[in-house]
Amino acid sequence: MSRIIRIKEDEKEFLDIVKGKIRKDLKKYLGRGKIHVHRRGDQRTVEIPVDELEIPTLRYGFPPDFSMGQGEGNPGDDLGPVQQGEDGEGEKGEGGQGHGSRKVIVEIPENEFIDYFQEILELPRIQPKGDRSIFEEKEKYSTLSHIGPKSLLHRRRTFKEAMKRSVATGDFQPPDKTNVVIHPKDQWYRSYQKIREPKNNAVIFYMRDVSGSMGAREREVVSYLCDLCDFWLSWNYDGLEKVYIIHDDVAEECPTKEEFFTVNFGGGTSCSSAQKLAAEIIEQRFPVSKWNIYIVYLSDGMNYGEDDKIFVKVLQDQLLPIVNQYAYGQIQLQRSWWGSYQKSDAKVFSPPGTLGKLIEDELSDHENIAQATIDSEEPEAIVDAIKSFFGKGN
């Protein structure tokens, strides 16, 4: 028994070490984009690939500048795993010697991960805006009825009623008369009533400029960014709806997330088209009085020059007054024609980065707008973007 207790204590100590490592290096793990959320029934867990934890052991030649206890050692002795960041010996193209760095998949409950996520990223819990909620009807078994199926018979209440009747009529007089006969009128069944519960629901619009193409790495990073936005909002709201919009010079709604990240049209771009379509969808399907509304817009900031003022006006007049948060993420897009365009005399398009500058110059006084640059080569860019988007608790 004591051995089992000791094993449990060792297991708890090891898990505490692992969780401490996760808490310490969470930004690094988030930046890798390898964290996955899994649903098992009603429970959700988070899988994190953690660097292998080295168990302390005594071994020869480690560190190399001193030795003790085991003498000089012999060729072929195991010297333990190579330290993190080192590679095994061997030239390029050859098999190396020594251990490579390994990852251990650690699974933790979602609510525990949320605590780490919120603490490390310094995110305040989101406060739903005003009375924006919808009512959901649910059936709750909270009453009793004389009519119902046998499967819902309330045995305790039924027996109590039969006992009261038997005592009142003299049919139950211990020790001689101890049988209690249940009559139909004694029977009670559990019954339900419909109740209306308020639910704080949110909708998030993901919008992307598809006039330029994203590379595989950019697509992976942006997809992961959207997953983290989903994760944070779904924790703060009872329900989360998602709408996907793409645009070049015109905007359209995408039926699936997969299509949203893979479609590329090429050509010109009019950024206000996506903003206008979002405003129309909100008016038609998501009444402001009932929904908390979020927008994440992804672009390299290039725009049709005459559309710049329209873009700002749509945000000022139609979107910012009604959304909880508007988030602009500036990404790198590939435009094969941009080099030759710059050499020409044409001045139709505003250069990449224009939208970010417009937001900073024209809209920075609004509390519910934020922007971030998303560099696919910078691991912590996603983490910084999430902090920027949701750091105000809107």
Buried (B, 14 or more C-beta within 10 A) or exposed (E): EEEEEEEEEEEEEEEEEBBEBBEEBBBEBBBBBEBEBEEEEEEBBBBBBBBEEEEEEEEBBEEEEEEEEEEEEEEEEEBBBBEEEEEEEEEEEEEEEEBEEEEEEBEBEBEEBBEBBBEBBEBEEBEBBEEBBBEEEEEEEEEBEEEBEEEBBBEEBBBEBBBEBBEEEEBBEEEEEEEBEBEEEBBBBBBEEEEEEEEBBBBBBBBBBBBBBBEEEBBBBBBBBBBBBBBBBBBBBBEBBBBBBBBBBEBBBBEEBEEBBEBBBBEBBBBBBBBBBBBEBBEEEBEBEBBBBBBBBBBBBBBBEEBBEBBBEBBEEBBBEBBBBBBBBBBBBEBEEBEEEEEEEEEEBBBBBBBBBBBEEBBEEBEBBBBBBBBBEEBEBBBBBBBBBBBBEB
